[in-house]
Amino acid sequence: MSSSMQGMDTEYARQVGQNMGEHAGQVAGVVSSITAMISGLKWQGPDRQGFESDWTGSFAPSANAASESLSDQGRVLCVHADRQDEASR
């Protein structure tokens, strides 16, 4: 985009928005995979309980919230691109 251009490169914005959604899905998939791996750990005792509690109570929900936010923002960017196209017609 040149420095004199105003507005938005809507095609690129949609690509970015779609990539955001794809990466959000990847984050959610990683969290799910790690959760399953943690469930399969052969580990007992208070350290495991503490670790699992931290994972399920704090980290996994935070990572999933970040994933949802990333996906939401990707959709918002696509909506802005659509609006920009409509305004430019």
N, C-alpha and C positions, 0 to 999 in steps of 0.2 A: 504494500500500500504506500503510495507516495505521500509526502508530507502535506501536499495541497489537497488531498482527498478528504472529503467529509462524509460521514455516514459509516457504513459497515460493508465489508466484503462478506456478503451473506452466505455465499457458498462455503467459504472457509469457516465462517462462524458455525454453520451447520455441521461441518466436519469435526470441529472442535467439540461441539455439543454432543455429537454421537460418540466421539472418543471418550468423553467424560463418562458417558453412560456405560460404555464397554469396560472402562477401567474400574468403574464402581462395581460392576458385576464381578470383575476379577478379585477385587478386595473382599467382597462378600464370600466368594468361593474359597479364598485363602483362609478366611476366618472359620468357615465351615469345616474345611479340611483339617485345620489345626485343632479345632474342637474335637473332631473325631479321633485324631491321633492322641490327644491328651486323655480322652476317655479310655483308650487302649493301653495307656502306660501301666506297666507292672511296677507300681510304686504305692506303698502304703505308709500311713503315719501322718502326723500333724503337718509336716512340711508339704506333703502332697495336698492335703486338705486346704492349706493356706494358699498354695499355688493355684489350685483349681478354683478356689473361691475368688481369688484375684482375677483369674481369667474370665470366669463366667459372670462375675459381679461387676467388673470394671472394664477390663481391656476389651473383651469381645463386644460388649454393648457399645463402647466408644467407637471401636473400629466399624461396627455395623452402622452406627449413626453417621460416621464420616462417609461411608459408602452411600448411604441414602442421600446425604447432603450433596455429594458429588453428582449423583444421578439427577437429583432435583435441579441443580444448577445447570447441568447439561441441557435439560428440557427447557429451562428458562432462556438459555442462550438461543436455542432453536426458535422459541416463540418470538424473541426479539428480532431474529433474522427474518421471520415471516412478516412481522409488523413493518420492518424496514422495507421489505420488498413491496408490501401493500402501499406504503407511503410514497414509494418511488414511482409508482405507476401513474 
